[in-house]
Amino acid sequence: MNKTRLMIVLGLLLAAFLAACGGEPQVVTETVEIPVEVTRVVTEEVQVEVEVTRIVEVEGEASTVTEQVAVTFAEGGDTLATVQGRDSLKCGGNASLGGFGFLDPETNEFSGFDVDFCAAIAAAVFGDATKFELTPTTGTSRFPTLQSGEVDVLIRNTTWTLSRDTSLGFDFGPVTFFDGQGMMVRADSGITTLEDMAGSTICVQAGTTTEKNLADVFRALDVEFTPAVFPDNPSTTEAYKSGQCDGITTDKSGLVSIRINQLDVPEDHVILDVTMSKEPLGPLTRHGDNNWNDIVSWVTYCTFQAEESGVTSANVDEMLGSDDPTIQNLLGITGDLGQSMGISNDFCYQVIKQVGNYGEIYDRNLGPDTPFNLPRGLNEQYYNGGLIYSMPFR
Ligand SMILES: N[C@@H](CCC(=O)N[C@@H](CS)C(=O)NCC(=O)O)C(=O)O
């Protein structure tokens, strides 16, 4: 590798860690080792191994933790050809966030809102929603896992930010879940506002936007606190449960999931009525493969538009006979919209038939019949006062 390229790659990695971790002192208990196996045809591969030393603070004691990260940057390339050649989609996800991405230890099956979007891409590419493998990632490991080419797409409650879009080398697809950062505390703590948290310790997960927002918001409020930073959701939640922290912060959707799924008595914990940030969550692909990002984006829009047009998994076959031009384009009866991305014109028919429209995906995983019962809020369609809005199928 020439020197300039090495400098660029090291710069990218530094940016990655700064963007992900915010540079705050933190408790880190894991060594991040990313197994790199590049099986795709790429236009260029750059392999580096770096050691990143982070200053950490555990219960007032400062020490250092060294993380070793081996990364092959797989730039550009034709992800669709790789996915088709492999006959399976590789999706980076989450295994420990019920409702969004959860691995059931009994059945060994993944389920959740994010997981359904992996299934939707598989349905669009293969006409078979089961042809995908899910690689669980943590807040810190998710970006190298996508950068290295180990997965084709990352769908894991990941916030769209400028630095992730640029310096980290990704492109986002449409936002699938508009969220914001929240704070959960014990119901009997007497805490009702962030100002009440002066002098408290707050559990937060490494490698997240959450970590940085927390520092910014409390600094702006001039409220002193101690962050206790952990590498993944289970360890963060465990620390809160065991009383190491007065509060736990992450995306509000994450807090709802943790409260219901991971706390023994959910009623003993309250999510404060405060939103600390904007957290637009969506799928992301590697920068440099526009066609693949188009596929991920239009699969997502397909679920939005189908809900708007009243097309569901139950009525999609009937809808094939519709004379509505939008539905005809959507389902591939007319036009060659799929072909223009190198996939079948009936890609959206397959998505809706096998996975369902946006409302069905939402309700199945997060709706009133689930333990989470998350109101749609900003995730309503635009004509119902929300932000879900498909671009035209033309
Ligand atoms: N949306 C934020 C936070 C995402 C995030 O990683 N949330 C945590 C807390 S709920 C999570 O999903 N952890 C699961 C895990 O690491 O196992 C981001 O993109 O940085």
The ligand as an SDF file (V2000), in Angstrom:
LIG
                    3D

 20 19  0  0  0  0  0  0  0  0999 V2000
  -28.8870    5.2300   17.1970 N   0  0  0  0  0  0  0  0  0  0  0  0
  -27.6850    5.3280   17.9620 C   0  0  0  0  0  0  0  0  0  0  0  0
  -27.5950    4.2670   19.0560 C   0  0  0  0  0  0  0  0  0  0  0  0
  -27.7020    2.8590   18.5190 C   0  0  0  0  0  0  0  0  0  0  0  0
  -27.3140    1.7720   19.5130 C   0  0  0  0  0  0  0  0  0  0  0  0
  -26.2910    1.1070   19.3310 O   0  0  0  0  0  0  0  0  0  0  0  0
  -28.1080    1.5500   20.5340 N   0  0  0  0  0  0  0  0  0  0  0  0
  -27.7690    0.5360   21.5140 C   0  0  0  0  0  0  0  0  0  0  0  0
  -28.5700    0.7580   22.7360 C   0  0  0  0  0  0  0  0  0  0  0  0
  -30.2540    0.3250   22.6220 S   0  0  0  0  0  0  0  0  0  0  0  0
  -27.9710   -0.8580   20.9500 C   0  0  0  0  0  0  0  0  0  0  0  0
  -28.7210   -1.0760   20.0440 O   0  0  0  0  0  0  0  0  0  0  0  0
  -27.2540   -1.8080   21.4770 N   0  0  0  0  0  0  0  0  0  0  0  0
  -27.3700   -3.1970   21.1390 C   0  0  0  0  0  0  0  0  0  0  0  0
  -26.0880   -3.9520   21.3310 C   0  0  0  0  0  0  0  0  0  0  0  0
  -25.0160   -3.3570   21.2090 O   0  0  0  0  0  0  0  0  0  0  0  0
  -26.1660   -5.1330   21.6000 O   0  0  0  0  0  0  0  0  0  0  0  0
  -26.4880    5.2360   17.0410 C   0  0  0  0  0  0  0  0  0  0  0  0
  -26.6500    4.9690   15.8450 O   0  0  0  0  0  0  0  0  0  0  0  0
  -25.3620    5.4470   17.5060 O   0  0  0  0  0  0  0  0  0  0  0  0
  1  2  1  0
  2  3  1  0
  2 18  1  0
  3  4  1  0
  4  5  1  0
  5  6  2  0
  5  7  1  0
  7  8  1  0
  8  9  1  0
  8 11  1  0
  9 10  1  0
 11 12  2  0
 11 13  1  0
 13 14  1  0
 14 15  1  0
 15 16  2  0
 15 17  1  0
 18 19  2  0
 18 20  1  0
M  END
$$$$
